[in-house]
């Protein structure tokens, strides 16, 4: 589905964005966004063959990431001593 078609599809539902827009927000590739969604790490809905995400969910997820792309929740504990 083209991005213009996704925009048309998502327009009636405020705040829903495509994989491509989520990737731009997070400064990652669309393939990485799809992998996050498929793994259940980024909440989204699959409509037909396309993933849609709430903008607020993507922005919150992005705020939780550290610069190398890992989630804060997955950071290894600091070693003692």
C-alpha positions, -999 to 999 in steps of 0.1 A, spaced: 0 0 0 14 34 -9 20 60 17 -8 83 2 -32 53 5 -21 48 41 -27 85 48 -61 83 33 -68 51 53 -56 65 86 -70 100 83 -105 92 97 -89 78 128 -68 105 144 -34 97 156 -28 65 136 4 64 116 20 40 91 52 20 96 71 46 75 60 75 97 68 55 129 103 48 114 108 85 108 98 94 143 121 68 158 149 74 132 150 37 123 142 16 93 106 5 85 118 -31 86 130 -25 122 96 -11 132 79 -41 117 102 -64 137 93 -46 169 56 -49 162 58 -86 152 78 -93 184 52 -75 205 76 -48 217 58 -20 199 20 -20 202 2 -17 169 -26 -32 148 -22 -51 116 -49 -41 91 -48 -63 60 -10 -65 55 -1 -32 69 8 -22 105 -8 9 120 4 26 153 -9 53 176 15 82 173 15 86 211 26 49 215 54 54 190 66 86 207 65 70 241 84 40 229 110 63 213 115 82 246 123 49 263 150 40 239 187 47 245 208 61 217 219 27 204 183 18 198 178 -6 228 149 -1 251 158 10 287 139 -20 299 164 -43 282 195 -26 295 219 -49 314 223 -41 351 255 -22 360 282 -45 373 291 -42 410 325 -30 419 
